[in-house]
Every structure is written in C-alpha cells, then in structure tokens.
Amino acid sequence: MNIVHTYRGDLVVDLVAPDGSVYNLLNRSGGSADNVNQTFTKNLSSETANGTWNLRVRDAAAADTGYINGWKITL
C-alpha cells in the first residue's frame, strides 16, 4: 500500500473483507515518519476471494493531511 501522509503515527488502517470482517493492518504506529509504503501479510484463508474488499484509513488526530495513493490485494 502507498499512503501519503505527514504523520503516519496518526493512522489506523484496516482491510475490510466482503463479509464485513475487519483486519487491522496499522494502528497508530510509525511515529512522526511520513507516508506508508509497506506490504502487509495476513492469513485470509477463511475468506472468500470474490466480492468487494475495502481499505479503510482513519486519521486519529488533527492537523495533518494525506491520501491513499494506491493499494492492491493478492489472495
């Protein structure tokens, strides 16, 4: 995933499966560093690959800005 943000320690990033199951990928870690350019590995063997997967990103603090520059999932 590639997220442009001025303070990555503010971010909570979740992968949401088609059935609504939520898999946390990042939870306010990384301190004051900029951006998230990272690959995550999760065991999703209990999930069906078909359907709409979503990446949910929340900025849990104020004053900084950012955007999702790109992401992909490989099952």
Secondary structure, DSSP 4 states (H G I P E B T S, - for coil): -EEEES-GGGEEEEEE-TTS-EEEEEES-STT---EE-------TTS-SSS--EEEEEE-SSS--EEEEE-----
